[in-house]
């Protein structure tokens, strides 16, 4: 288990505590600090005196995507998780991951565990985006299910219903593909799609064992608010449509061109940008929302 960290030591402490509280002790934790390294995190982790926990500090700031890739490169166990420095693992998370991989074939490279959404204070709070993920875009499940090929690609490109910090990756498959260098927001979706194109599958486990934290200071939140997230997403979906057309996955290519959920997200942020008279954000959000 790896945590790419930059700031908010208060939230990181809760994340680490949730790892230490796992029912299944078969885990190792590495925190990779991409910040200045002066906020006491190193001392906090050292004081735990747990041989399963280690702290690494990047001598120079790598940025989000390159720190994700460093975490991926550092992984040595068969299954890895790159979780958020503000999220929480419920006590059964590690056990659920191990059971999921024990019950699937070698072509499964990613497992999505059930997720609940919390706010900055740790209270359960499901917003519009998460309700849309659950009710509109995610597959209906009455038990574990494995998905792959064009069907999975089409589903994710309509609306990405995955929660990246809760995903458990088969190390060899993920390291063979890696994160794309040019992405900083949708690198998680890109990695899943690259694995799917390579013939790998995704297993979905409905049991809720992870708390995903949404708050206004997260990178994804402020990049959505200023519109920069959607500039990247627009270019990403255009490129994906071309790749999928070449592959002959016409339904998936159509879903990439339409990117319905991404446009809905941009539209939901447009009123606040208008009210705040943020001209550049308004133009980016409106273009993304209204022009597929």
MARDREN-183294 format. One record per atom (N, C-alpha, C): residue in one letter; x, y, z. Coordinates in steps of 0.05 Angstrom, whole numbers. Layout:
<sites>
 type     c1     c2     c3
    A      X      Y      Z
...
</sites>
This chain:
<sites>
 type     c1     c2     c3
    X     17    -23      0
    X      0      0      0
    X     18     25      0
    X     12     44    -18
    X     28     68    -20
    X     11     92    -19
    X     21    113     -6
    X      7    138     -4
    X     25    160    -16
    X     17    172    -39
    X     31    195    -49
    X     22    220    -33
    X     40    232    -19
    X     33    253      0
    X     46    280     -8
    X     30    302     -2
    X     41    329     -7
    X     37    347     18
    X     12    348     27
    X      6    365     50
    X    -17    354     66
    X    -28    369     85
    X    -49    361    103
    X    -41    338    120
    X    -21    342    138
    X    -13    321    156
    X    -35    312    175
    X    -54    330    181
    X    -76    322    198
    X    -93    300    186
    X    -98    302    160
    X   -114    281    147
    X    -98    256    143
    X    -72    259    137
    X    -55    235    133
    X    -55    218    158
    X    -55    230    182
    X    -54    215    207
    X    -78    196    209
    X   -102    206    200
    X   -126    190    200
    X   -123    167    180
    X   -112    173    157
    X   -108    152    137
    X    -90    130    147
    X    -67    138    159
    X    -48    118    169
    X    -61    102    192
    X    -76    115    209
    X    -90    101    231
    X   -109     80    220
    X   -122     86    197
    X   -141     67    186
    X   -126     43    174
    X   -102     47    165
    X    -85     24    156
    X    -77      7    180
    X    -68     20    201
    X    -59      5    225
    X    -82    -11    237
    X   -107     -2    233
    X   -130    -15    245
    X   -141    -38    228
    X   -127    -47    208
    X   -138    -68    190
    X   -141    -95    205
    X   -162   -109    200
    X   -167   -135    211
    X   -146   -155    202
    X   -138   -152    176
    X   -118   -170    165
    X    -91   -156    166
    X    -71   -167    179
    X    -45   -154    182
    X    -27   -156    158
    X    -36   -169    137
    X    -18   -174    114
    X    -16   -150     96
    X     -3   -129    105
    X      0   -105     89
    X     27    -92     96
    X     36    -76     77
    X     60    -59     81
    X     52    -31     71
    X     61    -10     85
    X     54     17     78
    X     79     34     73
    X     78     48     50
    X     99     67     43
    X     87     94     38
    X     96    115     53
    X     87    142     48
    X    109    156     32
    X    102    166      9
    X    121    180     -9
    X    115    210     -8
    X    132    225      6
    X    127    253     11
    X    138    270    -12
    X    121    284    -26
    X    129    301    -48
    X    129    331    -40
    X    125    336    -14
    X    126    363     -4
    X    153    371      7
    X    154    392     23
    X    180    401     33
    X    191    383     55
    X    175    366     67
    X    185    347     87
    X    189    360    114
    X    176    382    119
    X    180    397    144
    X    156    398    162
    X    136    382    156
    X    110    384    171
    X    107    363    193
    X    128    348    199
    X    126    329    221
    X    117    301    214
    X    111    297    188
    X    102    270    180
    X    123    249    184
    X    148    255    177
    X    170    236    181
    X    172    227    210
    X    171    246    228
    X    173    240    257
    X    149    223    266
    X    126    230    256
    X    102    216    264
    X    103    187    255
    X    112    181    231
    X    114    154    221
    X    136    138    235
    X    158    152    239
    X    180    138    253
    X    173    130    281
    X    157    147    295
    X    149    142    322
    X    130    118    324
    X    118    110    302
    X    100     87    303
    X    116     61    309
    X    142     61    301
    X    159     38    306
    X    147     12    295
    X    134     14    272
    X    122     -9    260
    X    138    -16    235
    X    150    -40    234
    X    168    -47    212
    X    153    -48    185
    X    127    -49    186
    X    111    -50    161
    X    108    -22    149
    X    115     -1    163
    X    111     27    154
    X    138     40    148
    X    140     52    124
    X    165     66    118
    X    158     93    106
    X    176    112    108
    X    173    139     98
    X    195    146     79
    X    188    156     55
    X    208    165     36
    X    201    194     28
    X    222    210     25
    X    219    238     17
    X    232    243    -10
    X    217    254    -29
    X    229    261    -55
    X    247    285    -51
    X    272    284    -60
    X    291    307    -57
    X    282    331    -72
    X    268    326    -95
    X    256    348   -110
    X    227    342   -115
    X    210    363   -117
    X    182    359   -122
    X    177    347   -149
    X    163    324   -150
    X    157    310   -175
    X    131    319   -188
    X    112    328   -172
    X     86    333   -182
    X     68    308   -179
    X     43    311   -181
    X     24    290   -175
    X     29    265   -192
    X     29    268   -218
    X     31    245   -235
    X     57    230   -232
    X     79    244   -231
    X    105    231   -228
    X    108    218   -201
    X     95    229   -180
    X     96    217   -154
    X     79    191   -154
    X     56    192   -168
    X     41    167   -172
    X     58    145   -185
    X     73    153   -205
    X     89    134   -220
    X    112    124   -201
    X    123    141   -185
    X    144    132   -166
    X    132    112   -147
    X    108    117   -137
    X     95     97   -119
    X     92     71   -134
    X     83     72   -159
    X     80     47   -174
    X    106     33   -177
    X    127     47   -183
    X    154     35   -187
    X    164     23   -161
    X    157     35   -138
    X    167     25   -112
    X    153     -1   -103
    X    130     -7   -114
    X    114    -30   -105
    X    130    -56   -109
    X    128    -74    -90
    X    141   -100    -92
    X    123   -123    -87
    X    100   -118    -74
    X     81   -140    -68
    X     64   -146    -93
    X     51   -169    -93
    X     35   -178   -116
    X     12   -159   -122
    X      0   -147   -101
    X    -23   -129   -104
    X    -15   -103    -91
    X    -22    -80   -104
    X    -15    -54    -93
    X    -40    -36    -94
    X    -40    -17    -75
    X    -60      3    -73
    X    -46     30    -71
    X    -54     49    -88
    X    -43     76    -86
    X    -67     93    -75
    X    -67     96    -49
    X    -91    109    -37
    X    -85    138    -31
    X   -107    153    -26
    X   -104    181    -21
    X    -94    187      7
    X    -81    209     11
    X    -70    217     37
    X    -92    229     54
    X   -117    228     45
    X   -140    239     61
    X   -163    219     63
    X   -160    195     51
    X   -181    175     51
    X   -178    156     75
    X   -198    139     79
    X   -198    121    102
    X   -204     92     92
    X   -189     73    101
    X   -195     45     97
    X   -212     35    120
    X   -234     23    114
    X   -250     10    135
    X   -234    -15    144
    X   -239    -25    168
    X   -223    -47    179
    X   -220    -72    162
    X   -240    -78    145
    X   -239   -102    129
    X   -227    -99    101
    X   -216    -75     95
    X   -207    -70     68
    X   -186    -90     58
    X   -165    -94     72
    X   -143   -112     63
    X   -154   -140     60
    X   -170   -149     78
    X   -182   -176     76
    X   -199   -178     51
    X   -215   -158     45
    X   -232   -158     21
    X   -215   -160     -4
    X   -193   -144     -5
    X   -176   -145    -29
    X   -164   -172    -33
    X   -154   -184    -11
    X   -142   -211    -13
    X   -162   -232    -22
    X   -186   -230    -11
    X   -207   -250    -19
    X   -215   -246    -48
    X   -216   -221    -57
    X   -224   -216    -85
    X   -204   -228   -104
    X   -178   -223    -99
    X   -158   -234   -117
    X   -156   -265   -115
    X   -162   -275    -92
    X   -161   -305    -89
    X   -184   -318   -105
    X   -205   -302   -111
    X   -228   -313   -125
    X   -230   -306   -154
    X   -209   -295   -165
    X   -210   -287   -194
    X   -187   -299   -210
    X   -189   -297   -236
    X   -169   -308   -254
    X   -146   -289   -258
    X   -125   -298   -271
    X   -101   -282   -276
    X   -105   -258   -294
    X   -127   -258   -309
    X   -132   -235   -327
    X   -144   -211   -312
    X   -152   -214   -287
    X   -161   -191   -272
    X   -137   -176   -262
    X   -136   -150   -269
    X   -113   -133   -262
    X   -121   -111   -243
    X   -147   -106   -239
    X   -157    -85   -222
    X   -181    -95   -207
    X   -183    -88   -181
    X   -207    -94   -165
    X   -217    -68   -153
    X   -243    -63   -157
    X   -256    -40   -145
    X   -273    -49   -122
    X   -266    -40    -98
    X   -282    -46    -74
    X   -304    -26    -70
    X   -324    -34    -55
    X   -346    -16    -49
    X   -337      8    -33
    X   -348     32    -40
    X   -339     57    -29
    X   -362     73    -17
    X   -357     86      6
    X   -375    106     16
    X   -361    133     16
    X   -376    154     13
    X   -364    181      9
    X   -367    197     35
    X   -345    210     44
    X   -346    226     68
    X   -336    254     61
    X   -343    273     79
    X   -334    301     74
    X   -309    307     90
    X   -301    332     91
    X   -276    340    104
    X   -276    332    134
    X   -300    332    146
    X   -301    325    175
    X   -305    295    180
    X   -306    279    159
    X   -309    250    162
    X   -338    241    163
    X   -357    259    157
    X   -385    252    157
    X   -394    240    130
    X   -411    221    131
    X   -422    209    106
    X   -436    231     91
    X   -428    236     66
    X   -441    256     50
    X   -438    250     20
    X   -459    241      8
    X   -459    234    -21
    X   -470    258    -37
    X   -453    270    -53
    X   -461    293    -69
    X   -472    284    -96
    X   -478    303   -112
    X   -491    298   -138
    X   -473    280   -156
    X   -447    285   -157
    X   -429    269   -174
    X   -429    240   -165
    X   -429    236   -138
    X   -428    208   -128
    X   -454    194   -132
    X   -476    209   -129
    X   -502    196   -135
    X   -504    188   -164
    X   -494    205   -182
    X   -494    198   -210
    X   -477    174   -216
    X   -454    172   -203
    X   -437    148   -206
    X   -452    123   -198
    X   -465    124   -175
    X   -478    101   -164
    X   -503     93   -179
    X   -520    113   -186
    X   -547    108   -196
    X   -548    107   -227
    X   -530    121   -240
    X   -532    124   -269
    X   -510    108   -284
    X   -485    110   -275
    X   -463    100   -291
    X   -452     73   -281
    X   -452     68   -256
    X   -441     42   -245
    X   -459     19   -252
    X   -447     -5   -257
    X   -464    -28   -263
    X   -480    -37   -238
    X   -504    -47   -242
    X   -520    -58   -220
    X   -509    -84   -211
    X   -505    -87   -186
    X   -492   -111   -175
    X   -508   -124   -153
    X   -509   -151   -153
    X   -520   -165   -131
    X   -498   -184   -120
    X   -473   -180   -129
    X   -451   -196   -121
    X   -427   -188   -137
    X   -403   -201   -133
    X   -379   -195   -148
    X   -384   -199   -178
    X   -371   -182   -194
    X   -375   -183   -223
    X   -349   -175   -237
    X   -342   -189   -259
    X   -319   -183   -274
    X   -327   -171   -301
    X   -313   -150   -309
    X   -319   -135   -334
    X   -293   -131   -349
    X   -296   -129   -376
    X   -272   -124   -392
    X   -280   -117   -420
    X   -260   -113   -437
    X   -264   -108   -465
    X   -279    -82   -471
    X   -292    -81   -494
    X   -305    -57   -503
    X   -328    -49   -484
    X   -341    -69   -472
    X   -364    -64   -454
    X   -354    -47   -430
    X   -332    -54   -418
    X   -321    -39   -395
    X   -312    -12   -404
    X   -297    -10   -427
    X   -287     15   -436
    X   -310     35   -442
    X   -332     25   -455
    X   -355     42   -460
    X   -367     52   -435
    X   -370     35   -415
    X   -383     43   -390
    X   -367     65   -376
    X   -340     61   -375
    X   -323     81   -361
    X   -321    107   -376
    X   -323    107   -402
    X   -321    131   -417
    X   -347    147   -417
    X   -369    133   -413
    X   -394    148   -409
    X   -393    163   -382
    X   -384    149   -362
    X   -381    161   -335
    X   -363    144   -318
    X   -341    156   -310
    X   -321    141   -294
    X   -332    136   -266
    X   -342    112   -261
    X   -354    106   -235
    X   -334     93   -216
    X   -309     92   -224
    X   -288     81   -206
    X   -279    102   -186
    X   -268     92   -163
    X   -255    110   -144
    X   -226    101   -142
    X   -209    117   -154
    X   -181    110   -157
    X   -167    102   -131
    X   -170    118   -109
    X   -155    110    -85
    X   -163     84    -73
    X   -187     73    -80
    X   -197     48    -69
    X   -189     24    -87
    X   -178     29   -111
    X   -171      8   -129
    X   -147     -8   -120
    X   -149    -34   -123
    X   -126    -52   -117
    X   -116    -64   -144
    X    -91    -59   -149
    X    -80    -66   -176
    X    -62    -91   -174
    X    -63   -107   -194
    X    -43   -129   -197
    X    -17   -116   -205
    X      3   -118   -189
    X     28   -103   -192
    X     41   -106   -219
    X     44   -131   -228
    X     59   -136   -253
    X     45   -123   -277
    X     18   -125   -277
    X      3   -113   -299
    X      5    -83   -299
    X      1    -70   -275
    X      2    -41   -273
    X     30    -30   -279
    X     51    -43   -270
    X     78    -34   -275
    X     85    -37   -304
    X     74    -57   -318
    X     80    -61   -346
    X     69    -38   -363
    X     47    -26   -354
    X     34     -4   -369
    X     43     23   -358
    X     39     28   -333
    X     47     53   -321
    X     28     76   -327
    X     32     98   -312
    X     16    122   -316
    X     27    138   -340
    X     10    150   -355
    X     19    166   -378
    X     31    192   -368
    X     53    200   -380
    X     68    224   -371
    X     53    250   -374
    X     35    252   -393
    X     23    278   -400
    X     -3    283   -385
    X    -11    266   -367
    X    -37    270   -353
    X    -32    276   -323
    X    -50    293   -312
    X    -48    301   -284
    X    -74    299   -269
    X    -96    293   -284
    X   -122    291   -271
    X   -135    264   -277
    X   -134    255   -302
    X   -148    230   -310
    X   -128    207   -315
    X   -104    209   -302
    X    -84    188   -306
    X    -94    161   -295
    X   -112    161   -276
    X   -123    135   -265
    X   -141    122   -285
    X   -159    137   -298
    X   -176    126   -318
    X   -160    117   -342
    X   -139    132   -350
    X   -123    124   -372
    X   -109     97   -367
    X    -99     93   -343
    X    -85     68   -336
    X   -105     45   -338
    X   -129     48   -328
    X   -149     27   -329
    X   -155     20   -359
    X   -159     41   -375
    X   -166     36   -403
    X   -142     23   -418
    X   -118     31   -411
    X    -95     18   -424
    X    -93    -11   -417
    X   -100    -18   -392
    X   -100    -46   -384
    X   -122    -61   -398
    X   -146    -49   -401
    X   -168    -62   -414
    X   -161    -68   -443
    X   -149    -48   -457
    X   -140    -53   -484
    X   -120    -75   -487
    X   -104    -79   -466
    X    -84   -100   -466
    X    -96   -128   -459
    X   -123   -129   -454
    X   -136   -154   -449
    X   -142   -160   -420
    X   -135   -142   -402
    X   -140   -147   -374
    X   -169   -140   -367
    X   -178   -150   -344
    X   -206   -146   -335
    X   -206   -133   -307
    X   -230   -123   -300
    X   -234   -110   -275
    X   -255   -125   -259
    X   -250   -130   -234
    X   -270   -143   -216
    X   -282   -122   -198
    X   -308   -122   -195
    X   -322   -104   -178
    X   -334   -119   -154
    X   -327   -110   -131
    X   -336   -123   -106
    X   -355   -103    -92
    X   -380   -110    -87
    X   -399    -91    -76
    X   -396    -84    -47
    X   -382   -101    -32
    X   -379    -97     -3
    X   -365    -70      3
    X   -377    -53     18
    X   -366    -27     25
    X   -344    -30     46
    X   -319    -22     38
    X   -297    -24     57
    X   -277     -2     54
    X   -286     21     43
    X   -268     44     38
    X   -284     70     40
    X   -272     90     53
    X   -284    117     55
    X   -269    136     38
    X   -282    147     17
    X   -269    166     -2
    X   -276    194      7
    X   -256    211     12
    X   -261    237     23
    X   -263    258      1
    X   -285    273      0
    X   -287    296    -18
    X   -286    321     -1
    X   -268    340     -9
    X   -267    366      4
    X   -256    387    -15
    X   -261    412     -9
    X   -255    434    -27
    X   -226    439    -32
    X   -208    429    -14
    X   -180    434    -18
    X   -165    412    -33
    X   -179    392    -41
    X   -166    370    -56
    X   -158    380    -84
    X   -138    368    -96
    X   -129    376   -123
    X   -151    374   -143
    X   -166    351   -143
    X   -187    348   -163
    X   -209    369   -160
    X   -214    378   -135
    X   -235    398   -130
    X   -227    425   -142
    X   -203    435   -136
    X   -196    461   -146
    X   -190    461   -176
    X   -181    439   -186
    X   -177    438   -215
    X   -203    436   -230
    X   -224    426   -217
    X   -250    426   -229
    X   -261    454   -228
    X   -258    468   -206
    X   -270    494   -202
    X   -258    515   -222
    X   -231    513   -227
    X   -219    533   -245
    X   -220    524   -274
    X   -231    500   -279
    X   -235    491   -307
    X   -212    476   -319
    X   -188    477   -306
    X   -165    464   -317
    X   -168    434   -320
    X   -183    422   -302
    X   -189    393   -303
    X   -202    386   -330
    X   -220    403   -339
    X   -236    396   -363
    X   -221    401   -389
    X   -202    419   -388
    X   -185    422   -412
    X   -169    397   -417
    X   -159    385   -395
    X   -144    360   -398
    X   -164    337   -406
    X   -187    336   -393
    X   -206    315   -400
    X   -215    316   -429
    X   -219    341   -439
    X   -228    344   -467
    X   -208    332   -486
    X   -182    339   -482
    X   -161    328   -499
    X   -159    298   -496
    X   -162    289   -471
    X   -160    260   -466
    X   -181    244   -481
    X   -206    253   -479
    X   -228    239   -492
    X   -226    240   -522
    X   -216    262   -533
    X   -212    263   -562
    X   -192    243   -571
    X   -169    241   -556
    X   -149    222   -563
    X   -158    193   -560
    X   -174    188   -538
    X   -184    161   -534
    X   -203    153   -557
    X   -219    171   -566
    X   -237    165   -588
    X   -222    155   -612
    X   -199    168   -618
    X   -183    160   -640
    X   -171    133   -636
    X   -161    127   -613
    X   -149    101   -607
    X   -169     79   -609
    X   -193     84   -599
    X   -213     63   -598
    X   -225     59   -626
    X   -227     79   -642
    X   -236     76   -670
    X   -216     58   -685
    X   -190     63   -681
    X   -170     46   -694
    X   -172     17   -685
    X   -179     13   -660
    X   -182    -14   -649
    X   -208    -27   -659
    X   -227    -12   -670
    X   -252    -23   -678
    X   -273    -23   -657
    X   -268    -10   -634
    X   -288     -8   -612
    X   -305     17   -616
    X   -324     15   -635
    X   -339     38   -643
    X   -357     49   -621
    X   -369     31   -604
    X   -386     40   -583
    X   -370     56   -562
    X   -347     45   -556
    X   -329     59   -536
    X   -320     86   -547
    X   -313     86   -573
    X   -304    112   -586
    X   -326    132   -585
    X   -351    124   -589
    X   -374    142   -588
    X   -377    153   -560
    X   -374    135   -540
    X   -376    144   -512
    X   -354    164   -505
    X   -330    160   -516
    X   -308    179   -511
    X   -314    206   -523
    X   -325    206   -547
    X   -332    232   -560
    X   -353    247   -544
    X   -372    232   -533
    X   -394    245   -519
    X   -387    252   -490
    X   -371    235   -477
    X   -362    239   -449
    X   -383    252   -431
    X   -406    238   -429
    X   -430    250   -417
    X   -425    259   -388
    X   -414    242   -371
    X   -411    249   -343
    X   -392    272   -339
    X   -371    273   -354
    X   -352    295   -352
    X   -365    321   -359
    X   -382    321   -380
    X   -395    346   -388
    X   -416    354   -367
    X   -430    334   -355
    X   -449    340   -334
    X   -435    353   -310
    X   -411    343   -303
    X   -396    354   -281
    X   -388    383   -287
    X   -379    389   -311
    X   -372    417   -318
    X   -396    435   -317
    X   -419    425   -326
    X   -443    441   -326
    X   -452    448   -297
    X   -448    429   -279
    X   -456    433   -251
    X   -439    455   -238
    X   -415    460   -248
    X   -397    480   -236
    X   -399    507   -249
    X   -413    508   -272
    X   -415    533   -287
    X   -429    556   -271
    X   -451    551   -257
    X   -464    573   -242
    X   -445    587   -222
    X   -429    572   -208
    X   -411    584   -188
    X   -390    600   -202
    X   -380    591   -225
    X   -360    606   -240
    X   -372    632   -251
    X   -397    631   -260
    X   -411    655   -269
    X   -415    675   -247
    X   -423    665   -224
    X   -428    682   -201
    X   -402    695   -191
    X   -380    680   -193
    X   -354    691   -185
    X   -340    707   -207
    X   -353    710   -230
    X   -342    725   -253
    X   -314    716   -260
    X   -310    690   -260
    X   -284    678   -267
    X   -286    672   -297
    X   -278    691   -313
    X   -282    689   -342
    X   -269    666   -355
    X   -244    660   -348
    X   -230    638   -361
    X   -243    612   -354
    X   -250    609   -328
    X   -263    584   -320
    X   -290    581   -333
    X   -305    603   -336
    X   -332    602   -349
    X   -328    592   -378
    X   -309    602   -392
    X   -305    594   -420
    X   -297    565   -423
    X   -279    556   -405
    X   -271    528   -406
    X   -293    509   -399
    X   -308    516   -378
    X   -330    498   -369
    X   -352    498   -389
    X   -359    521   -401
    X   -381    522   -420
    X   -374    506   -446
    X   -350    510   -455
    X   -341    496   -479
    X   -342    466   -475
    X   -332    457   -451
    X   -332    428   -446
    X   -360    417   -443
    X   -377    432   -429
    X   -404    422   -423
    X   -422    421   -448
    X   -419    441   -465
    X   -439    445   -486
    X   -430    436   -513
    X   -404    430   -516
    X   -394    423   -543
    X   -380    396   -542
    X   -394    374   -546
    X   -381    348   -546
    X   -362    345   -569
</sites>
